[in-house]
Amino acid sequence: MTPRFRNVRRIGPVQVVSFLSRGRNRHLAACTAPRCDFSAEYDSRAAAELAARTHRCSA
């Protein structure tokens, strides 16, 4: 089953989303810029948003 994303927020080119995975809340930060491969999964929303704010695109 694919995760249902909720609480989607965009910080610059990075999208931060929350989803339920194996009964636990998880948070994902992923850059939407072309040719940028940044994405990471975090346990807390604050950590995902911090990663989004400090991300610098290599593309």
N, C-alpha and C positions, 0 to 999 in steps of 0.2 A: 504494500500500500504506500502510495506517495504521501509525503507530509503535507499538511494543510498549513500554509504560512499565514500568520496573523501578526498584527501590530507591525506593519511594514513602515519603515521610515527611511528616507533618503538623506544622506549627509554627503554633499558633493557628488562625486560619481559612484559612491559606495551605498549599497542598499543594506540595511540592517533589518532582519526579520526574526520572529520568534516562531517556534513550532514544537510540537510534542513528538518525542522520539522515545520509544520503549518506556512510556509512562513518565518520562522526565521532560521538563521544559529545557529546550536547547535554543541557542541564539546563533545566528549566522551573519557574517559580514562578507559581502562579495562586491567586487568592483565591476561596474558595468561598462567601463571604457573598452574600446576595441583593443585587442592584443594585450590586455592586462590580465594576468592569471591569478590575481589575488582573491582568495576566499579562505575563510577560517571559521571554525565552529567553536563556540564558547559556552561555558556553564552559566555565565551571568550576562544580563543585558548590558550592564555598565561596561564590562570588558569588551563586548562587541562594538559598542558605540565609541569607546576610546580608540579601538583599532581603526574604526572608520574615520575618526577625526585626524588621526596621525598618519594615515595611509598616504603615500606619495606614489603616484603612478609611474611605472617604469616605461610605459608606452609613449 
